[in-house]
Amino acid sequence: FKTEEHALIKCGEGEARFRLAYMPIRNRGEIIRLILEEAGVPYEVEVIGFENWKGGLKATTPQGKCPVLRDYDGEGNDLGQEGAITRFLAEQCGLAGQTVAERAKVDSLYCLWFSTLRNLGVSHDGDHFSVAALRDGDPSGRL
């Protein structure tokens, strides 16, 4: 997280269809990445280390926040806010549902995943997940 890194990671084969800009953590970018992986579309992850973020990249993002979907409309505009990006990508990748009822179910799952990832510590240290525990754990993988 506290790194000077600013790099581009290509994911998938072919020309990237989307570029997700986020810091080198799972947190608010995880559901977005899962959508892109599930859809099987080529994409890029622009990794923004915190030192570069506070050093000027923050001013280049909508509302000064991450994650950001760069050039989401093909006209050079960036889309901010995790929920907006998630819903946009689900629609663009054919994962949003075909009917109003399906879209409501998908949105319900998104709300569940968001609160689960955030509140159970999957994106932060918590009762069921700890980055520190992973770092300090037995490297053999034994329980």
Backbone as numpy.savetxt, mean C-alpha at the origin, in Angstrom:
# Nx Ny Nz CAx CAy CAz Cx Cy Cz
12.55 2.22 7.86 11.72 3.40 7.86 12.60 4.65 7.86
13.51 4.76 8.81 14.40 5.92 8.87 15.62 5.66 7.99
15.41 5.81 6.72 16.47 5.58 5.75 16.46 6.72 4.74
17.55 6.87 4.05 17.64 7.87 2.98 17.26 7.29 1.63
16.78 6.07 1.63 16.43 5.38 0.40 15.33 6.10 -0.37
15.50 6.16 -1.66 14.43 6.58 -2.58 14.67 5.75 -3.83
13.87 4.69 -3.97 14.13 3.70 -5.01 12.83 3.28 -5.68
12.97 2.63 -6.82 11.82 2.13 -7.56 11.97 0.62 -7.70
10.93 -0.11 -7.29 10.92 -1.57 -7.39 9.86 -1.95 -8.42
10.27 -2.71 -9.42 9.33 -3.17 -10.44 8.76 -4.51 -10.03
7.45 -4.63 -10.13 6.75 -5.85 -9.73 5.93 -6.35 -10.91
6.13 -7.60 -11.28 5.40 -8.17 -12.41 6.14 -7.99 -13.72
5.61 -8.60 -14.74 6.22 -8.57 -16.07 5.56 -7.49 -16.93
6.35 -6.85 -17.76 5.82 -5.85 -18.68 5.87 -4.45 -18.11
5.30 -3.52 -18.88 5.28 -2.11 -18.47 4.32 -1.91 -17.30
4.79 -1.18 -16.31 3.98 -0.94 -15.12 2.71 -0.18 -15.47
1.61 -0.65 -14.93 0.33 0.01 -15.13 0.07 1.06 -14.04
0.65 0.82 -12.85 0.47 1.72 -11.72 1.79 1.91 -10.99
1.90 3.06 -10.27 3.05 3.29 -9.40 2.54 3.72 -8.03
2.85 2.91 -7.03 2.49 3.19 -5.65 3.70 3.78 -4.95
3.55 4.96 -4.38 4.62 5.59 -3.61 4.30 5.44 -2.13
5.25 4.85 -1.40 5.05 4.65 0.03 6.38 4.42 0.71
6.35 4.46 2.02 7.56 4.23 2.82 7.85 2.73 2.92
9.05 2.36 3.33 9.40 0.94 3.38 8.80 0.22 4.59
7.47 0.27 4.68 6.71 -0.43 5.72 5.43 -0.94 5.10
4.76 -1.88 5.77 3.51 -2.44 5.22 2.35 -1.49 5.44
1.99 -1.25 6.65 1.00 -0.30 7.11 -0.08 0.05 6.09
-0.22 1.30 5.72 -1.32 1.76 4.85 -1.16 1.35 3.39
-0.04 0.81 3.03 0.16 0.36 1.65 -0.12 -1.11 1.42
-0.35 -1.86 2.48 -0.45 -3.32 2.34 -1.67 -3.76 1.53
-2.84 -3.26 1.83 -4.03 -3.66 1.09 -3.90 -3.25 -0.38
-3.33 -2.10 -0.61 -3.11 -1.63 -1.99 -2.22 -2.60 -2.74
-1.12 -3.01 -2.12 -0.21 -3.97 -2.77 -0.90 -5.31 -2.99
-1.72 -5.73 -2.03 -2.42 -7.00 -2.19 -3.38 -6.96 -3.38
-4.05 -5.85 -3.58 -4.94 -5.70 -4.74 -4.13 -5.84 -6.03
-3.02 -5.15 -6.11 -2.19 -5.20 -7.32 -1.66 -6.61 -7.57
-1.26 -7.29 -6.53 -0.77 -8.66 -6.67 -1.89 -9.60 -7.11
-3.05 -9.49 -6.48 -4.19 -10.35 -6.82 -4.62 -10.13 -8.27
-4.59 -8.89 -8.71 -4.99 -8.57 -10.08 -3.94 -9.02 -11.10
-2.72 -9.24 -10.64 -1.66 -9.69 -11.53 -1.21 -8.63 -12.53
-1.40 -7.37 -12.18 -0.98 -6.30 -13.09 0.45 -5.87 -12.74
1.24 -5.54 -13.74 2.57 -5.03 -13.43 2.46 -3.64 -12.79
3.28 -3.41 -11.78 3.26 -2.13 -11.08 4.64 -1.83 -10.53
4.80 -0.62 -10.05 6.05 -0.20 -9.43 5.75 0.30 -8.02
6.71 0.08 -7.14 6.64 0.65 -5.80 7.78 1.65 -5.68
7.41 2.90 -5.46 8.38 3.95 -5.21 8.61 3.99 -3.70
9.76 3.50 -3.27 10.08 3.41 -1.85 10.66 4.76 -1.40
10.00 5.36 -0.43 10.41 6.66 0.07 10.86 6.52 1.52
12.17 6.61 1.74 12.68 6.59 3.10 12.30 7.87 3.82
12.20 7.78 5.14 11.71 8.91 5.93 12.59 10.14 5.78
13.88 9.95 5.65 14.77 11.11 5.51 14.45 11.88 4.24
14.17 11.18 3.14 13.78 11.86 1.90 12.38 12.44 2.01
11.53 11.77 2.75 10.16 12.24 2.94 10.18 13.62 3.60
10.84 13.71 4.74 10.86 15.00 5.44 11.77 16.00 4.75
12.65 15.50 3.87 13.57 16.38 3.15 12.98 17.02 1.90
11.70 16.77 1.60 11.11 17.44 0.46 10.06 16.67 -0.31
10.10 15.34 -0.26 9.11 14.56 -1.02 7.69 14.74 -0.48
7.55 15.01 0.80 6.23 15.22 1.40 5.47 16.31 0.66
6.16 17.36 0.27 5.52 18.49 -0.41 5.02 18.12 -1.80
5.44 16.98 -2.34 5.02 16.58 -3.69 3.79 15.69 -3.68
3.25 15.40 -2.50 2.13 14.46 -2.41 0.82 15.17 -2.08
-0.31 14.60 -2.52 -1.61 15.18 -2.17 -1.80 15.21 -0.66
-2.19 16.32 -0.14 -2.41 16.53 1.30 -1.16 16.26 2.14
0.00 16.14 1.51 1.23 15.87 2.25 1.23 14.53 2.95
0.59 13.53 2.36 0.43 12.21 2.98 0.82 11.09 2.02
1.12 9.95 2.59 1.35 8.71 1.85 0.33 7.70 2.35
-0.03 6.70 1.58 0.47 6.34 0.25 -0.09 7.25 -0.84
0.56 7.14 -2.00 0.16 7.92 -3.17 0.18 7.00 -4.39
-0.84 7.10 -5.21 -0.84 6.43 -6.50 -0.46 7.49 -7.52
0.75 7.36 -8.06 1.29 8.37 -8.98 0.58 8.30 -10.32
0.35 9.44 -10.91 -0.21 9.56 -12.26 -1.38 8.60 -12.47
-2.27 8.55 -11.52 -3.35 7.56 -11.55 -4.30 7.74 -12.73
-4.39 8.95 -13.24 -5.33 9.23 -14.33 -4.68 9.35 -15.70
-3.37 9.12 -15.76 -2.65 9.24 -17.03 -2.42 10.68 -17.46
-2.78 11.62 -16.60 -2.60 13.03 -16.91 -1.65 13.72 -15.94
-0.90 12.92 -15.19 0.10 13.47 -14.28 -0.39 13.77 -12.88
-1.64 13.48 -12.59 -2.18 13.75 -11.25 -1.95 12.56 -10.33
-1.72 12.86 -9.06 -1.52 11.83 -8.05 -2.77 11.70 -7.20
-3.05 10.48 -6.75 -4.19 10.21 -5.88 -3.68 9.84 -4.50
-4.17 10.52 -3.49 -3.79 10.23 -2.12 -4.90 9.54 -1.36
-4.60 9.15 -0.15 -5.52 8.51 0.80 -5.76 7.04 0.46
-5.43 6.20 1.41 -5.50 4.75 1.24 -6.85 4.26 0.75
-7.93 4.75 1.35 -9.26 4.29 0.96 -9.59 4.63 -0.48
-9.27 5.84 -0.89 -9.53 6.26 -2.27 -8.70 5.45 -3.25
-7.45 5.20 -2.93 -6.57 4.41 -3.80 -7.09 2.98 -3.89
-7.46 2.40 -2.75 -7.96 1.03 -2.71 -9.20 0.87 -3.58
-10.15 1.77 -3.42 -11.39 1.68 -4.19 -11.14 1.92 -5.68
-10.26 2.86 -6.01 -9.92 3.14 -7.40 -9.29 1.91 -8.06
-8.30 1.32 -7.39 -7.62 0.15 -7.96 -8.56 -1.05 -8.07
-9.40 -1.25 -7.07 -10.35 -2.36 -7.15 -11.21 -2.22 -8.39
-11.66 -1.01 -8.66 -12.48 -0.75 -9.85 -11.66 -0.95 -11.13
-10.48 -0.39 -11.18 -9.64 -0.48 -12.37 -9.18 -1.91 -12.67
-9.01 -2.70 -11.62 -8.50 -4.07 -11.78 -9.61 -5.11 -11.83
-10.86 -4.67 -11.84 -11.97 -5.61 -11.94 -12.26 -6.39 -10.67
-11.87 -5.83 -9.53 -12.07 -6.53 -8.26 -13.10 -5.86 -7.36
-13.80 -4.85 -7.86 -14.72 -4.08 -7.03 -16.11 -4.70 -6.92
-16.42 -5.67 -7.76 -17.76 -6.26 -7.77 -18.53 -5.79 -8.99
-19.45 -6.62 -9.45 -20.22 -6.32 -10.66 -21.54 -5.63 -10.37
-22.11 -5.88 -9.22 -23.41 -5.31 -8.87 -23.25 -4.43 -7.64
-24.28 -3.67 -7.33 -24.25 -2.84 -6.13 -24.04 -3.71 -4.89
-24.71 -4.86 -4.84 -24.58 -5.76 -3.69 -23.16 -6.31 -3.58
-22.56 -6.71 -4.71 -21.18 -7.21 -4.68 -20.22 -6.11 -4.25
-20.42 -4.90 -4.76 -19.54 -3.78 -4.37 -19.65 -3.50 -2.87
-20.85 -3.62 -2.33 -21.04 -3.42 -0.89 -20.28 -4.49 -0.10
-20.34 -5.74 -0.57 -19.60 -6.83 0.11 -18.09 -6.59 0.06
-17.61 -6.19 -1.11 -16.18 -5.91 -1.26 -15.78 -4.76 -0.34
-16.58 -3.71 -0.30 -16.28 -2.57 0.55 -16.29 -2.98 2.02
-17.22 -3.86 2.39 -17.26 -4.37 3.76 -15.98 -5.13 4.10
-15.50 -5.95 3.17 -14.23 -6.67 3.39 -13.07 -5.70 3.53
-13.06 -4.66 2.70 -12.00 -3.66 2.81 -12.01 -3.03 4.21
-13.19 -2.65 4.68 -13.30 -2.04 6.01 -12.80 -3.01 7.09
-13.16 -4.29 6.96 -12.71 -5.30 7.91 -11.19 -5.43 7.88
-10.62 -5.56 6.68 -9.16 -5.71 6.56 -8.45 -4.49 7.08
-8.96 -3.31 6.76 -8.32 -2.09 7.24 -8.28 -2.08 8.76
-9.42 -2.32 9.39 -9.43 -2.26 10.86 -8.63 -3.41 11.46
-8.63 -4.57 10.83 -7.86 -5.70 11.34 -6.36 -5.42 11.25
-5.92 -4.98 10.08 -4.50 -4.69 9.91 -4.04 -3.59 10.85
-4.85 -2.59 11.02 -4.46 -1.45 11.86 -4.61 -1.77 13.35
-5.70 -2.41 13.75 -5.99 -2.57 15.17 -5.37 -3.81 15.80
-5.07 -4.83 15.01 -4.46 -6.03 15.58 -2.95 -6.02 15.42
-2.43 -4.90 14.98 -0.99 -4.76 14.99 -0.28 -5.37 13.81
-0.97 -5.72 12.73 -0.28 -6.27 11.58 0.55 -5.19 10.91
0.11 -3.95 11.03 0.89 -2.87 10.43 1.68 -2.10 11.47
1.41 -2.31 12.72 2.14 -1.70 13.83 2.33 -2.79 14.88
3.19 -2.54 15.85 3.30 -3.50 16.95 1.96 -3.60 17.66
1.58 -4.81 18.00 0.31 -5.03 18.68 0.30 -6.38 19.36
-0.85 -6.78 19.86 -0.97 -8.03 20.60 -0.66 -9.26 19.74
-0.97 -9.21 18.44 -0.85 -10.38 17.59 0.31 -10.32 16.60
1.04 -9.24 16.62 2.14 -9.09 15.68 3.10 -8.07 16.23
4.37 -8.32 16.08 5.36 -7.37 16.54 6.55 -7.40 15.61
6.85 -6.27 15.02 8.03 -6.17 14.16 9.27 -6.49 14.97
9.33 -5.99 16.20 10.48 -6.25 17.06 10.62 -7.75 17.34
9.50 -8.44 17.57 9.55 -9.88 17.83 10.07 -10.63 16.61
9.69 -10.20 15.42 10.21 -10.84 14.21 11.71 -10.61 14.08
12.13 -9.38 14.34 13.55 -9.04 14.23 14.38 -9.83 15.24
13.85 -9.96 16.46 14.60 -10.58 17.54 14.34 -12.08 17.67
13.46 -12.61 16.83 13.07 -14.03 16.94 14.16 -14.99 16.50
13.88 -16.24 16.70 14.79 -17.33 16.31 14.85 -17.40 14.79
16.01 -17.17 14.18 16.12 -17.17 12.72 15.83 -18.54 12.07
15.84 -19.61 12.87 15.55 -20.93 12.30 14.07 -21.09 12.00
13.23 -20.21 12.55 11.79 -20.30 12.34 11.10 -21.24 13.31
11.85 -21.83 14.24 11.23 -22.75 15.20 10.41 -21.99 16.24
9.32 -22.59 16.62 8.47 -21.96 17.65 8.97 -22.32 19.03
